[in-house]
Amino acid sequence: MSRSFVFPVRAPTRRVIVRPAVWADIEGMARVAVDTWNLTYDGILPKAYLARMRLHSQESQRSRMMHAHGVHHFVTVEPTAGEVVGYASCGPTRNGGGGVPGEIYELYVQHGFQGRGIGRRLFRAARDQLAGDGHESMIVWVLSDNPNLGVYPRLGGWRHAKKTIRVGGVAVEETAYTWRLDRA
């Protein structure tokens, strides 16, 4: 059974840092993934699917991604507890990407830390990395029913495409947002 951290909503703000992820961050990244999926997608994805998410399998997935060529990971660490409270992963576009060369694969922030600019800082770190790697544009795919979908247009993204995928045995719609990148 995975241990979940419950942070108070709008916890007192302390200086959190965004930095490249290291191997020691894998468990924290996995914990953020499990917690945010269970809270964000409750009522959107099947309960049985969400209940099957395990810390161990998420750690394995993060470990594989840490080994992947050209993939970059950033974390936000709450300085007092030293816990990972958000992360982003980015690199070359997967699955063709509709002509867009760079992609942010994941961007998750623990619920008690949302709405405080942490996601925006992780987004910028990933965007700047992709630009520095020479990508001229980037894409983000997000479930269309995600209650945080509106953040992407506010960050300057343009709705690019929609597609239907299967998650947990059900069909769900994804929306893609794209950005032009200035090379760093």
N, C-alpha and C positions, 0 to 999 in steps of 0.2 A: 504494500500500500504506500503510495507516495505521500509525502508530507507536504501540505500546502501552506503557504504563507498568506495570511490575511492581513492586508495593510489597511489602516483606516482611510476612508475616502478623504481626499484633500489633507493628507498627513502634512505636518509642518514641513515646509520646504527647507531643505538643506542643499548645499551645493553637490549635485550629482555630476559625475563625469561620464563622458562618452569616450571610449577607447577601443582599440582593436581587441577582439576576444582572444583569450589564451585557453589552452587545454583545461585549466582549472575552472573555467566558466561553463563547461558543457552541462554540468548538473543544473546550474542556475538557469541556463537557457532552456533546458528541457522542462524545468519546473514552470517557467513563464509560459511556455507553449501549452502545457497541459492546463494550467489555471486559466489562461485567457481563452482557449478554445472552449472549455467547459462553461465559462461565464458568458462569453460573447455569442456562442452559437447554440445556447440552450433555447429550444423552441424553434430553431432553424434547421438543425441537423438531428438525426435520430438520437434519443437519449441513450440507447444501447451502444451506439457507435462512440459517443462521448465517454460513456462509462468504461469502455475498453481502452481508452488512452492510458498508457502507463509511462511512468517516469523512465523506466529502463529502456523501453523502445524509443522514446524520444531522445534519450541520451545516445543511443546507437545511431539514430538518424543524424543528430548533430555531429557526432564523431565522423561519420562518413562525409558529411559536408565539409568538415574542417580539413579533410584530406583532398577534397576536390580541387583540381587545378583552376586557378583564376577566380575562385570563390573567396569573398572577404566577409568577415563577421565583425560586428561592433556590438558592444554591450554598454549598458548604463548600470552603474553600481551605486546603490544607496550607501553613502559613506559611513554612517553610524553602525549599521548592521553588517555592512560589507556584502550585502546580497545583490545579485543581479535582479534588476526590476524591469529591464527591457532589453531587447536586442533586435538587430537587423542583419540580414544576410543578403549579399548581392553578387553579381557576376555576369558572365555572358548569358544571353537569353536562352532559355530552354524551349524545346518544342517549336522551333521556327520563329516564334515571337512576332509574326506579322511584319517582318522587315525592320524591327527595332532591335538593335544589337545588345543593349544592356538591360538588366532586369533586377529589381529588388524582389527577392524571393519571399522574404519574411520580414515583417516588422510588427513586433508585439511589445506591449507595455502592460505591466500588472495594473489591474483596475484601480487600485488606490493611488496610483501615480499618473493616471491619465488626466489630460486637461491641464498639464503643467509645463508643456513644451518639450517633454522628454521625447515623444515620438517625432516631433519636428526636428530635434537635434539628431536623432538616429537617422532620420530620412536624409538630412543634409550630409551626414558622414558618408552614407551609402552613395548618394548622388555625386558627391565630390570624388569619391573613390572611382566610380564608374567613369566620370569625366577624365580623371587622371589616368585611367587605363586606356583612354583614347576613344571611348564610346561617344558617338555624336547624339544619341538619344537613349532613353530608357523607358521601360514599361513596368507597371505593377498590375497584377491580377488580384482582384479581391471579390469575395462572395458578394453578390448584389444585395443580399439581405443583411449584410453586416451593418450594424447600427453606426459604425464609425466611417462608413463609405464617404460621407461628405467632407472628410478631411483632405482627400486627394485633390478635388477641385480648388480648395482653399490653398493648397500648396502649389497651385499653378498647373495641375495636370489637366489634360484634355481627354474627354471620353473617346476612346479609340475603337473599341470593339466589345462585343458580348458573345459569350458562348455558354453552352450547357455542358456540365461535367457531372460525374457521379461521385458522391461522397457518402460513405456509410450506406450504400445501396439505394440512395435516392438521387434524383436529378436536381441539381441546383444550378443557378445561373451565376456566372462570373462576369464582372465588368473590368475592362482593361483601361488604365489611364496611361498616357505617355507624356514625356517631357523632352524638349530639346536640351542638350547639354552644352555648356561652354567648356572647352578643354581647359583643365587647370594648368 
